[in-house]
Amino acid sequence: MWIFLTASVFSVLQVAHVGGQEDGGNEGCVPGFQVKKYQVAYRGPFQKGQPLLQVEFDDCAGNEDVTFGVSDPNFHVDEDLNLVPLRDVPHSEPVLFIHGLSANADDLAQVDITGMSLRNILGTGQKLPYRSKRSLLVPPMVVSENQRAPFPKIIGTVIPSGESRKHIFRLTGPGADQDPKGLFTIDMDSGVVSVSRSLDRETTGFYQLEVSTTDFAGNLIEGPEEVKIIVIDQNDNRPIFKETRYTGKVLEGSPTGTTVMTMTAFDADDPNTDNAVLRYNIVRQSPDKPSPNMFYIDAERGDIVTVISPAVLDRETLPTTTYELEIVAKDMAGSEVGLTGTATATITITDKNDHAPEFTHPLFEAHVYEGSTGVVVNLTVDDRDDPATGAWRAMYSIISGDPTQNFEIQTNPDNNEGMLSVVKPLDYEASAFRTLLIKVENEDPLVPDVGYGPSSTATVHVRVEDINEGPVFFPDPLIVTRMENIPVGSFVASLNATDPDILEIQSIRYAILQDPAGWLSVNPVRGTVNTSASLDRESPYVYDNKYTAVFIATDNGTPPATGTGTLIIYLEDYNDNAPYVLPSVARVCEDAHDVTVAVVGGWDKDLPPNAAPFKIELGKQPDLDKTWKVTRVNSTHSQIMLLRSLKKDNYQLPLLITDSGVPPLSNNTEVKVQVCICNKNRMHCSSAHSHRARFLVLLATLLLTLLCKYLHT
């Protein structure tokens, strides 16, 4: 509830001293407000910037560091000690409190706004508050934060009703009888409210308590009524930047006014007062070339923008690509008494591709030996753009002079040089000199207003050095077909090796490098190859009917050079291998009902038509056909059959096998037939020699006996 004082209506700027006089008189200086109470007449809205009154404050030390706080954030005290509205104020609180603070003074003054009704304060259409005859009068109370001792300090008085009845004042709520306990106290007899210690608005800016009165028996008389205590802000918090160091980038050549970054600071003071109104300023730029004011910061928003012209904002001509700005944020809307906070802004000028790469020389020379590959020359370029970007990295291409694609260029990532390499060997005899036209450009495209000039191309002269090249066989391999078993000394092939060094006259000699079977000889001058032994298709040195030999040709250059060539001889088959029969052993039961003994096949190392079909028949011994019979199964196999039963024994069956060669070859062979006793799926065969073998042993014994008798006679 407000306390309203009636007074005469003054002009807006008229100030009256009510119930007070200048403290101190002529007896000495008393620090603080020299007038404690002021009045201002209200005649409509207060206009922004229009002074209302001038307070009288003297801290007895020159007022150099005095700061003022006003209970209504719509007002402030300027440098000339005038109470001035910060904005248009249609209606104000009826009582304002001004807190003055310096190192030597800490004082409070009251300003009454006269001529204002409750309807002015509450607005049209709102009901006026009702005060009963027995209600307490509780004015809003204000107290400045950070007050200095001694304590307690009086901040207001609660006025009871006009009755003469005795009463006791009681103050309750957070800050009185609740935590933080004892912060505010009330005189139980007079209703004077005091603060017991210094307050911090940033911790608690508003307290709401209750006051009541009781009689001495504790019976409630009046209340409870609400007590509002407002903590007036003091500028006791410096602006703090969210970061100590800010980083930003701006592209070189950017238009003037390009936003680089935004600096933001925070002030914990009351945002409705100048204590938290910040202004930004650049106090240092390092380096300060080419201009100490390359950047500007918006004082209110903290936006850093470019001031320098696009032509001067050239990364390649600036003394550095990184600039450091020291930014200061000052509260009190930037006034001299404001507190400051500092941060650093680091701005990097980034690169764009506004410089084409240029060859350091218009002509490069290289020497390369014919037949070799690898890097032959490094092409060097200059590029003023940033080496860490595609605006600097070079790409090389061969425009002309390489129709057979013998060359390629790769970029060295460390130094941007172009490494020209031979990837397909060059031939001195074909061309001893090559001229290449090379172009260089960047990975990133150039900006539209920049083009590639003549210095972005270069000529490379490549001189091919001659070397003594080894003879080359043609064809390689040389393939011929010959019949095996041709006579020793027969002609096989004629080697043909030529010397690539056609500009020189050189002779060539031939020799055998590899002849696994030792079948060949070569004429060292003419290169004719003849047989020195019989060629055998069935030799283990022959694979898939092919015999391979390697020859070497050597010229008489300095130093001599060699080349190798391969001779492959396809060997045609000659019927020089008699066939044979497999298997060589067969078993049959003596009481077998199946007269088939075995199926045997013919085998031949030769190839058709010198092999199958085979003819297999009984040998020429008498009476074989009475016991055995051979029947043809197919072109390679025949069936052996028994014509009568035989006792358990081993029998040697003579066979004759003939191939189909021209002329045919035959082979007398034997098959061992074991006649066994069979029972329960087991065969019991004789381990003795065959029947024919025993007969031969007996015959030999008989002849030896007759010989001995003849010698004794």
KOLVO-164262 format. One record per residue (C-alpha): residue number from 1; residue in one letter; x, y, z. Coordinates in steps of 0.02 Angstrom, whole numbers, plus 50000, padded with zeros to 5 digits. Example, Ala and Ser with C-alpha at 12.3 -4.5 7.8 and 13.67 -1.06 7.14 Angstrom:
<recs>
REC  seq  type   east  north     up
REC    1     a  50615  49775  50390
REC    2     s  50684  49947  50357
</recs>
This chain:
<recs>
REC  seq  type   east  north     up
REC    1     m  50000  50000  50000
REC    2     w  50069  50171  49952
REC    3     i  50078  50326  50063
REC    4     f  50023  50482  49968
REC    5     l  50076  50656  50022
REC    6     t  49972  50806  49971
REC    7     a  50062  50960  49915
REC    8     s  50044  51107  49801
REC    9     v  50062  51074  49616
REC   10     f  50232  51127  49556
REC   11     s  50297  51143  49380
REC   12     v  50382  50988  49310
REC   13     l  50554  51054  49347
REC   14     q  50517  51136  49514
REC   15     v  50599  51058  49666
REC   16     a  50544  51086  49846
REC   17     h  50637  51045  50004
REC   18     v  50510  50968  50121
REC   19     g  50540  50933  50304
REC   20     g  50727  50938  50279
REC   21     q  50870  51056  50270
REC   22     e  51046  51048  50205
REC   23     d  51146  50940  50321
REC   24     g  51306  51001  50392
REC   25     g  51279  51187  50378
REC   26     n  51440  51281  50400
REC   27     e  51508  51164  50530
REC   28     g  51590  51043  50406
REC   29     c  51551  50920  50264
REC   30     v  51437  50771  50302
REC   31     p  51455  50638  50163
REC   32     g  51292  50595  50072
REC   33     f  51137  50684  50012
REC   34     q  51136  50862  50073
REC   35     v  50947  50860  50050
REC   36     k  50860  50699  50100
REC   37     k  50685  50729  50030
REC   38     y  50623  50802  49866
REC   39     q  50456  50832  49781
REC   40     v  50412  50830  49596
REC   41     a  50243  50888  49528
REC   42     y  50158  50772  49403
REC   43     r  50067  50849  49253
REC   44     g  50053  50709  49128
REC   45     p  50183  50589  49062
REC   46     f  50368  50617  49101
REC   47     q  50464  50638  48938
REC   48     k  50622  50542  48899
REC   49     g  50780  50642  48935
REC   50     q  50687  50788  49018
REC   51     p  50770  50825  49189
REC   52     l  50649  50822  49336
REC   53     l  50761  50885  49476
REC   54     q  50941  50900  49530
REC   55     v  50993  50810  49686
REC   56     e  51123  50878  49805
REC   57     f  51254  50748  49847
REC   58     d  51429  50772  49914
REC   59     d  51543  50631  49969
REC   60     c  51667  50762  50034
REC   61     a  51798  50694  49912
REC   62     g  51750  50771  49745
REC   63     n  51613  50647  49693
REC   64     e  51736  50562  49572
REC   65     d  51674  50383  49592
REC   66     v  51493  50409  49645
REC   67     t  51362  50291  49573
REC   68     f  51174  50312  49591
REC   69     g  51031  50188  49588
REC   70     v  50846  50231  49573
REC   71     s  50707  50119  49639
REC   72     d  50611  50141  49475
REC   73     p  50717  50076  49329
REC   74     n  50631  50203  49214
REC   75     f  50739  50340  49292
REC   76     h  50923  50372  49321
REC   77     v  51038  50508  49389
REC   78     d  51152  50581  49255
REC   79     e  51326  50655  49270
REC   80     d  51254  50825  49319
REC   81     l  51156  50745  49462
REC   82     n  50990  50769  49370
REC   83     l  50850  50642  49392
REC   84     v  50806  50602  49211
REC   85     p  50679  50480  49133
REC   86     l  50763  50347  49025
REC   87     r  50603  50332  48920
REC   88     d  50431  50410  48912
REC   89     v  50345  50370  49078
REC   90     p  50154  50386  49075
REC   91     h  50139  50362  49264
REC   92     s  50265  50331  49400
REC   93     e  50269  50263  49574
REC   94     p  50219  50401  49699
REC   95     v  50382  50380  49794
REC   96     l  50557  50357  49720
REC   97     f  50714  50317  49816
REC   98     i  50888  50368  49757
REC   99     h  51039  50276  49825
REC  100     g  51207  50364  49816
REC  101     l  51365  50263  49841
REC  102     s  51550  50303  49837
REC  103     a  51705  50257  49932
REC  104     n  51665  50393  50060
REC  105     a  51475  50398  50062
REC  106     d  51324  50281  50065
REC  107     d  51158  50374  50078
REC  108     l  50975  50368  50025
REC  109     a  50859  50509  49970
REC  110     q  50670  50508  49942
REC  111     v  50575  50588  49798
REC  112     d  50386  50612  49815
REC  113     i  50287  50627  49653
REC  114     t  50143  50744  49693
REC  115     g  49984  50773  49593
REC  116     m  49962  50587  49550
REC  117     s  49806  50492  49600
REC  118     l  49787  50307  49623
REC  119     r  49689  50307  49462
REC  120     n  49846  50373  49374
REC  121     i  49944  50230  49448
REC  122     l  49822  50088  49423
REC  123     g  49750  50146  49258
REC  124     t  49574  50187  49202
REC  125     g  49438  50063  49249
REC  126     q  49526  49987  49399
REC  127     k  49452  49999  49574
REC  128     l  49544  50098  49705
REC  129     p  49609  50000  49853
REC  130     y  49500  50005  50010
REC  131     r  49575  50046  50177
REC  132     s  49475  50004  50330
REC  133     k  49485  50105  50489
REC  134     r  49588  49968  50572
REC  135     s  49710  49923  50433
REC  136     l  49898  49946  50437
REC  137     l  49982  50067  50318
REC  138     v  50131  49977  50240
REC  139     p  50230  50078  50112
REC  140     p  50341  49985  49987
REC  141     m  50517  49982  50054
REC  142     v  50677  49992  49955
REC  143     v  50853  49953  50006
REC  144     s  51011  49968  49904
REC  145     e  51120  49814  49886
REC  146     n  51299  49813  49949
REC  147     q  51271  49940  50089
REC  148     r  51414  49965  50208
REC  149     a  51414  49948  50397
REC  150     p  51360  50001  50524
REC  151     f  51200  49898  50532
REC  152     p  51055  49890  50560
REC  153     k  50992  50023  50440
REC  154     i  50812  50086  50439
REC  155     i  50722  50054  50274
REC  156     g  50541  50101  50317
REC  157     t  50402  50114  50446
REC  158     v  50237  50024  50463
REC  159     i  50100  50141  50524
REC  160     p  49958  50069  50627
REC  161     s  49780  50134  50630
REC  162     g  49740  50291  50729
REC  163     e  49673  50199  50880
REC  164     s  49768  50225  51041
REC  165     r  49761  50043  51087
REC  166     k  49930  49969  51134
REC  167     h  50004  49850  51004
REC  168     i  50158  49746  50966
REC  169     f  50226  49737  50787
REC  170     r  50273  49565  50719
REC  171     l  50366  49531  50554
REC  172     t  50356  49357  50476
REC  173     g  50412  49269  50317
REC  174     p  50573  49226  50224
REC  175     g  50704  49349  50284
REC  176     a  50622  49376  50453
REC  177     d  50578  49221  50552
REC  178     q  50617  49105  50405
REC  179     d  50779  49076  50312
REC  180     p  50872  49183  50287
REC  181     k  50823  49222  50465
REC  182     g  50853  49392  50543
REC  183     l  50888  49481  50379
REC  184     f  50748  49605  50416
REC  185     t  50685  49659  50589
REC  186     i  50544  49768  50651
REC  187     d  50540  49871  50808
REC  188     m  50398  49793  50908
REC  189     d  50345  49962  50977
REC  190     s  50372  50087  50834
REC  191     g  50351  49977  50677
REC  192     v  50520  50035  50608
REC  193     v  50588  49904  50485
REC  194     s  50777  49884  50472
REC  195     v  50898  49780  50371
REC  196     s  51032  49691  50473
REC  197     r  51166  49659  50342
REC  198     s  51219  49694  50164
REC  199     l  51109  49622  50026
REC  200     d  51149  49555  49854
REC  201     r  51017  49591  49722
REC  202     e  51090  49460  49605
REC  203     t  51051  49330  49738
REC  204     t  50879  49396  49790
REC  205     g  50805  49554  49717
REC  206     f  50637  49553  49803
REC  207     y  50571  49502  49974
REC  208     q  50388  49480  50021
REC  209     l  50349  49472  50208
REC  210     e  50197  49499  50318
REC  211     v  50172  49620  50462
REC  212     s  50039  49617  50595
REC  213     t  50004  49690  50767
REC  214     t  49948  49601  50925
REC  215     d  49906  49653  51100
REC  216     f  50014  49605  51246
REC  217     a  49915  49444  51266
REC  218     g  49958  49394  51088
REC  219     n  49786  49428  51016
REC  220     l  49788  49488  50836
REC  221     i  49738  49670  50816
REC  222     e  49783  49715  50636
REC  223     g  49848  49622  50486
REC  224     p  49929  49527  50426
REC  225     e  49976  49647  50285
REC  226     e  50100  49618  50146
REC  227     v  50271  49699  50157
REC  228     k  50364  49718  49992
REC  229     i  50549  49753  50002
REC  230     i  50638  49794  49839
REC  231     v  50827  49779  49827
REC  232     i  50894  49920  49721
REC  233     d  51030  49868  49601
REC  234     q  51206  49934  49611
REC  235     n  51328  49918  49470
REC  236     d  51431  49784  49556
REC  237     n  51449  49658  49415
REC  238     r  51566  49676  49270
REC  239     p  51515  49617  49097
REC  240     i  51576  49439  49064
REC  241     f  51600  49368  48890
REC  242     k  51536  49193  48859
REC  243     e  51707  49148  48791
REC  244     t  51878  49220  48828
REC  245     r  51932  49201  48646
REC  246     y  51822  49209  48493
REC  247     t  51873  49151  48320
REC  248     g  51802  49204  48153
REC  249     k  51841  49196  47968
REC  250     v  51812  49314  47825
REC  251     l  51845  49279  47641
REC  252     e  51973  49392  47561
REC  253     g  51896  49523  47447
REC  254     s  51732  49522  47545
REC  255     p  51626  49680  47526
REC  256     t  51640  49816  47657
REC  257     g  51514  49783  47796
REC  258     t  51528  49593  47790
REC  259     t  51487  49520  47960
REC  260     v  51631  49416  48028
REC  261     m  51568  49363  48199
REC  262     t  51466  49418  48350
REC  263     m  51536  49452  48524
REC  264     t  51415  49429  48669
REC  265     a  51441  49476  48850
REC  266     f  51328  49452  49002
REC  267     d  51302  49570  49148
REC  268     a  51220  49502  49306
REC  269     d  51154  49673  49358
REC  270     d  50973  49727  49338
REC  271     p  50932  49718  49151
REC  272     n  50805  49859  49174
REC  273     t  50942  49981  49224
REC  274     d  51095  50052  49141
REC  275     n  51196  49940  49256
REC  276     a  51168  49799  49130
REC  277     v  51157  49901  48970
REC  278     l  51316  49856  48876
REC  279     r  51413  49943  48741
REC  280     y  51551  49860  48641
REC  281     n  51711  49937  48577
REC  282     i  51871  49882  48489
REC  283     v  52018  49950  48589
REC  284     r  52161  49863  48498
REC  285     q  52196  49784  48329
REC  286     s  52355  49683  48302
REC  287     p  52437  49708  48183
REC  288     d  52374  49881  48142
REC  289     k  52424  49871  47958
REC  290     p  52368  49916  47826
REC  291     s  52243  50011  47933
REC  292     p  52216  50018  48121
REC  293     n  52028  50015  48088
REC  294     m  52003  49866  47975
REC  295     f  51853  49809  48076
REC  296     y  51706  49889  48165
REC  297     i  51598  49821  48305
REC  298     d  51416  49869  48325
REC  299     a  51413  49951  48497
REC  300     e  51245  49876  48546
REC  301     r  51237  49707  48458
REC  302     g  51421  49659  48462
REC  303     d  51428  49617  48276
REC  304     i  51603  49633  48203
REC  305     v  51602  49686  48020
REC  306     t  51734  49731  47893
REC  307     v  51775  49914  47862
REC  308     i  51921  49893  47743
REC  309     s  51885  49897  47556
REC  310     p  51878  49731  47460
REC  311     a  52031  49778  47357
REC  312     v  52138  49802  47512
REC  313     l  52069  49646  47598
REC  314     d  52189  49541  47494
REC  315     r  52262  49391  47587
REC  316     e  52416  49389  47477
REC  317     t  52463  49573  47510
REC  318     l  52414  49589  47692
REC  319     p  52557  49578  47819
REC  320     t  52470  49431  47902
REC  321     t  52320  49320  47875
REC  322     t  52268  49326  48058
REC  323     y  52214  49481  48154
REC  324     e  52183  49493  48340
REC  325     l  52057  49615  48412
REC  326     e  52039  49663  48594
REC  327     i  51854  49692  48629
REC  328     v  51791  49786  48782
REC  329     a  51612  49776  48843
REC  330     k  51563  49919  48960
REC  331     d  51402  49931  49060
REC  332     m  51311  50092  49110
REC  333     a  51276  50108  48922
REC  334     g  51460  50142  48896
REC  335     s  51477  50290  49013
REC  336     e  51642  50330  49094
REC  337     v  51590  50257  49261
REC  338     g  51539  50090  49183
REC  339     l  51625  49927  49225
REC  340     t  51715  49833  49086
REC  341     g  51748  49656  49029
REC  342     t  51874  49605  48896
REC  343     a  51887  49466  48768
REC  344     t  51995  49430  48617
REC  345     a  51934  49403  48440
REC  346     t  52048  49313  48317
REC  347     i  51998  49341  48135
REC  348     t  52074  49239  47994
REC  349     i  52074  49304  47816
REC  350     t  52031  49150  47713
REC  351     d  52088  49121  47536
REC  352     k  51996  49117  47372
REC  353     n  52074  49063  47208
REC  354     d  52117  49235  47141
REC  355     h  52294  49192  47083
REC  356     a  52330  49071  46942
REC  357     p  52482  48956  46959
REC  358     e  52631  49011  46854
REC  359     f  52780  48910  46793
REC  360     t  52944  48974  46861
REC  361     h  53025  48946  46689
REC  362     p  52950  48946  46514
REC  363     l  53065  48803  46461
REC  364     f  53121  48645  46552
REC  365     e  53247  48518  46486
REC  366     a  53260  48332  46524
REC  367     h  53375  48188  46474
REC  368     v  53320  48007  46476
REC  369     y  53401  47845  46418
REC  370     e  53302  47747  46294
REC  371     g  53217  47595  46367
REC  372     s  53207  47669  46543
REC  373     t  53059  47735  46644
REC  374     g  53036  47851  46794
REC  375     v  53040  48037  46837
REC  376     v  53143  48138  46714
REC  377     v  53111  48319  46773
REC  378     n  53020  48416  46910
REC  379     l  52915  48562  46848
REC  380     t  52910  48707  46972
REC  381     v  52769  48834  46989
REC  382     d  52726  48986  47095
REC  383     d  52553  49012  47170
REC  384     r  52517  49150  47295
REC  385     d  52359  49067  47363
REC  386     d  52346  48971  47526
REC  387     p  52448  48808  47517
REC  388     a  52319  48720  47626
REC  389     t  52180  48741  47497
REC  390     g  52130  48683  47325
REC  391     a  52164  48861  47267
REC  392     w  52351  48821  47281
REC  393     r  52362  48636  47238
REC  394     a  52415  48615  47056
REC  395     m  52355  48496  46922
REC  396     y  52464  48467  46768
REC  397     s  52416  48407  46596
REC  398     i  52509  48374  46432
REC  399     i  52431  48478  46295
REC  400     s  52535  48415  46148
REC  401     g  52690  48315  46101
REC  402     d  52641  48145  46173
REC  403     p  52533  48053  46044
REC  404     t  52589  47881  46104
REC  405     q  52563  47925  46289
REC  406     n  52742  47889  46343
REC  407     f  52732  48022  46480
REC  408     e  52626  48064  46631
REC  409     i  52632  48201  46764
REC  410     q  52593  48183  46949
REC  411     t  52588  48324  47077
REC  412     n  52706  48318  47226
REC  413     p  52590  48362  47372
REC  414     d  52732  48432  47477
REC  415     n  52796  48567  47358
REC  416     n  52664  48572  47218
REC  417     e  52794  48523  47087
REC  418     g  52744  48424  46934
REC  419     m  52842  48262  46918
REC  420     l  52857  48221  46733
REC  421     s  52886  48033  46712
REC  422     v  52916  47914  46569
REC  423     v  52792  47771  46587
REC  424     k  52821  47688  46417
REC  425     p  53005  47673  46367
REC  426     l  53066  47786  46227
REC  427     d  53162  47726  46074
REC  428     y  53313  47827  46022
REC  429     e  53309  47754  45848
REC  430     a  53127  47808  45827
REC  431     s  53149  47985  45894
REC  432     a  53298  48059  45984
REC  433     f  53207  48219  46035
REC  434     r  53031  48254  46104
REC  435     t  52947  48422  46137
REC  436     l  52802  48430  46260
REC  437     l  52683  48574  46299
REC  438     i  52626  48569  46481
REC  439     k  52480  48662  46563
REC  440     v  52453  48693  46749
REC  441     e  52292  48742  46838
REC  442     n  52219  48732  47014
REC  443     e  52103  48603  47089
REC  444     d  51979  48742  47129
REC  445     p  51915  48852  46987
REC  446     l  51978  49029  46977
REC  447     v  51863  49171  47028
REC  448     p  51771  49244  46878
REC  449     d  51878  49400  46860
REC  450     v  52043  49302  46849
REC  451     g  52103  49195  46703
REC  452     y  52251  49086  46659
REC  453     g  52389  49177  46566
REC  454     p  52536  49125  46458
REC  455     s  52640  49090  46613
REC  456     s  52525  48944  46653
REC  457     t  52602  48842  46511
REC  458     a  52780  48783  46487
REC  459     t  52882  48686  46357
REC  460     v  52983  48532  46401
REC  461     h  53124  48471  46287
REC  462     v  53161  48287  46315
REC  463     r  53323  48220  46242
REC  464     v  53331  48030  46221
REC  465     e  53504  47958  46252
REC  466     d  53557  47805  46150
REC  467     i  53610  47644  46237
REC  468     n  53675  47480  46163
REC  469     e  53517  47376  46157
REC  470     g  53523  47189  46152
REC  471     p  53475  47090  45996
REC  472     v  53292  47048  45979
REC  473     f  53232  46878  45918
REC  474     f  53089  46870  45794
REC  475     p  52978  46781  45810
REC  476     d  52992  46743  45994
REC  477     p  52954  46606  46027
REC  478     l  52999  46518  45865
REC  479     i  52887  46365  45844
REC  480     v  52931  46219  45726
REC  481     t  52868  46041  45704
REC  482     r  52984  45894  45682
REC  483     m  52971  45704  45684
REC  484     e  53053  45616  45829
REC  485     n  53201  45502  45792
REC  486     i  53257  45604  45641
REC  487     p  53441  45574  45599
REC  488     v  53575  45663  45700
REC  489     g  53629  45823  45611
REC  490     s  53457  45855  45538
REC  491     f  53404  46038  45516
REC  492     v  53281  46098  45648
REC  493     a  53263  46288  45632
REC  494     s  53348  46450  45584
REC  495     l  53358  46583  45720
REC  496     n  53328  46766  45673
REC  497     a  53392  46903  45792
REC  498     t  53411  47085  45742
REC  499     d  53499  47230  45828
REC  500     p  53384  47378  45872
REC  501     d  53532  47496  45857
REC  502     i  53499  47523  45673
REC  503     l  53610  47677  45668
REC  504     e  53760  47568  45708
REC  505     i  53832  47419  45614
REC  506     q  53850  47273  45734
REC  507     s  53872  47085  45713
REC  508     i  53776  46952  45811
REC  509     r  53832  46781  45873
REC  510     y  53718  46641  45934
REC  511     a  53738  46515  46074
REC  512     i  53633  46389  46169
REC  513     l  53573  46451  46339
REC  514     q  53459  46306  46388
REC  515     d  53450  46134  46303
REC  516     p  53384  46016  46440
REC  517     a  53411  45851  46346
REC  518     g  53566  45906  46249
REC  519     w  53486  45867  46080
REC  520     l  53531  46027  45985
REC  521     s  53677  46126  45913
REC  522     v  53679  46303  45839
REC  523     n  53791  46386  45711
REC  524     p  53860  46539  45803
REC  525     v  53859  46650  45648
REC  526     r  53712  46592  45543
REC  527     g  53599  46540  45687
REC  528     t  53548  46374  45609
REC  529     v  53494  46241  45734
REC  530     n  53528  46055  45700
REC  531     t  53506  45895  45799
REC  532     s  53656  45830  45894
REC  533     a  53561  45680  45964
REC  534     s  53402  45585  45928
REC  535     l  53240  45675  45969
REC  536     d  53126  45569  46079
REC  537     r  52945  45620  46103
REC  538     e  52931  45503  46250
REC  539     s  53075  45587  46345
REC  540     p  53038  45662  46516
REC  541     y  53103  45828  46447
REC  542     v  52956  45835  46329
REC  543     y  52794  45911  46397
REC  544     d  52633  45898  46299
REC  545     n  52734  45844  46144
REC  546     k  52838  46006  46157
REC  547     y  53025  46022  46184
REC  548     t  53085  46196  46235
REC  549     a  53260  46268  46212
REC  550     v  53325  46445  46245
REC  551     f  53459  46532  46140
REC  552     i  53559  46690  46171
REC  553     a  53616  46818  46044
REC  554     t  53761  46937  46084
REC  555     d  53812  47092  45985
REC  556     n  53986  47168  45977
REC  557     g  53939  47337  46048
REC  558     t  54025  47427  46191
REC  559     p  53983  47353  46310
REC  560     p  53910  47200  46222
REC  561     a  53722  47175  46240
REC  562     t  53626  47014  46238
REC  563     g  53451  46954  46202
REC  564     t  53366  46787  46223
REC  565     g  53244  46691  46115
REC  566     t  53145  46531  46138
REC  567     l  53131  46385  46017
REC  568     i  52982  46266  46038
REC  569     i  52988  46101  45942
REC  570     y  52826  46007  45922
REC  571     l  52878  45823  45906
REC  572     e  52777  45710  45794
REC  573     d  52760  45530  45849
REC  574     y  52854  45386  45768
REC  575     n  52809  45205  45807
REC  576     d  52962  45166  45910
REC  577     n  52883  45091  46065
REC  578     a  52811  44914  46072
REC  579     p  52646  44893  46167
REC  580     y  52628  44797  46330
REC  581     v  52488  44714  46428
REC  582     l  52414  44761  46597
REC  583     p  52380  44690  46723
REC  584     s  52522  44563  46732
REC  585     v  52439  44456  46867
REC  586     a  52265  44376  46872
REC  587     r  52176  44261  46997
REC  588     v  52040  44129  46974
REC  589     c  51959  43997  47085
REC  590     e  51995  43817  47037
REC  591     d  51812  43772  47048
REC  592     a  51749  43933  46969
REC  593     h  51597  43914  46861
REC  594     d  51641  44076  46771
REC  595     v  51777  44030  46645
REC  596     t  51828  44213  46627
REC  597     v  51999  44237  46705
REC  598     a  52035  44420  46674
REC  599     v  52016  44567  46557
REC  600     v  52184  44637  46501
REC  601     g  52221  44796  46407
REC  602     g  52356  44856  46291
REC  603     w  52462  45009  46327
REC  604     d  52583  45104  46215
REC  605     k  52694  45256  46239
REC  606     d  52663  45305  46060
REC  607     l  52516  45407  45999
REC  608     p  52377  45354  45881
REC  609     p  52386  45287  45748
REC  610     n  52544  45203  45817
REC  611     a  52453  45133  45967
REC  612     a  52274  45063  45974
REC  613     p  52186  44965  45912
REC  614     f  52288  44824  45987
REC  615     k  52287  44641  45938
REC  616     i  52308  44525  46089
REC  617     e  52328  44336  46058
REC  618     l  52402  44179  46134
REC  619     g  52587  44146  46120
REC  620     k  52658  44023  45993
REC  621     q  52684  43880  46118
REC  622     p  52597  43716  46072
REC  623     d  52434  43661  46152
REC  624     l  52398  43830  46234
REC  625     d  52236  43840  46139
REC  626     k  52175  43681  46226
REC  627     t  52176  43766  46396
REC  628     w  52164  43956  46362
REC  629     k  52066  44067  46248
REC  630     v  52087  44255  46213
REC  631     t  51935  44351  46149
REC  632     r  51937  44535  46095
REC  633     v  51827  44653  46196
REC  634     n  51864  44820  46109
REC  635     s  52007  44910  46022
REC  636     t  52115  44910  46179
REC  637     h  52058  44763  46288
REC  638     s  52038  44574  46272
REC  639     q  51966  44438  46383
REC  640     i  52064  44283  46444
REC  641     m  51961  44125  46470
REC  642     l  51995  43948  46537
REC  643     l  51937  43804  46429
REC  644     r  51962  43671  46566
REC  645     s  51987  43662  46753
REC  646     l  52159  43680  46828
REC  647     k  52225  43631  46998
REC  648     k  52286  43758  47124
REC  649     d  52448  43825  47058
REC  650     n  52530  43973  46972
REC  651     y  52529  43972  46782
REC  652     q  52626  44086  46665
REC  653     l  52520  44126  46512
REC  654     p  52619  44189  46360
REC  655     l  52532  44326  46257
REC  656     l  52577  44420  46098
REC  657     i  52519  44603  46081
REC  658     t  52535  44703  45919
REC  659     d  52499  44890  45890
REC  660     s  52430  44975  45734
REC  661     g  52584  45070  45682
REC  662     v  52664  45066  45510
REC  663     p  52759  44958  45520
REC  664     p  52674  44878  45673
REC  665     l  52771  44830  45829
REC  666     s  52738  44672  45932
REC  667     n  52787  44619  46106
REC  668     n  52791  44446  46186
REC  669     t  52731  44460  46363
REC  670     e  52663  44347  46500
REC  671     v  52520  44358  46621
REC  672     k  52537  44264  46785
REC  673     v  52375  44169  46820
REC  674     q  52353  44108  46999
REC  675     v  52228  43965  47018
REC  676     c  52170  43972  47201
REC  677     i  52059  43874  47320
REC  678     c  51912  43983  47367
REC  679     n  51800  43966  47521
REC  680     k  51698  44090  47622
REC  681     n  51748  44234  47512
REC  682     r  51933  44202  47540
REC  683     m  52060  44145  47411
REC  684     h  52203  44028  47458
REC  685     c  52334  44045  47322
REC  686     s  52501  43958  47300
REC  687     s  52652  44060  47347
REC  688     a  52770  43946  47249
REC  689     h  52834  43983  47078
REC  690     s  52725  43956  46932
REC  691     h  52701  43788  46847
REC  692     r  52810  43842  46703
REC  693     a  52946  43902  46819
REC  694     r  52955  43735  46912
REC  695     f  52968  43647  46745
REC  696     l  53117  43755  46697
REC  697     v  53202  43719  46864
REC  698     l  53182  43531  46840
REC  699     l  53247  43543  46663
REC  700     a  53401  43638  46722
REC  701     t  53433  43509  46859
REC  702     l  53422  43366  46734
REC  703     l  53542  43448  46613
REC  704     l  53667  43479  46755
REC  705     t  53658  43294  46808
REC  706     l  53690  43233  46630
REC  707     l  53837  43352  46614
REC  708     c  53917  43287  46774
REC  709     k  53901  43106  46716
REC  710     y  53981  43149  46551
REC  711     l  54129  43231  46634
REC  712     h  54158  43081  46751
REC  713     t  54162  42961  46604
</recs>
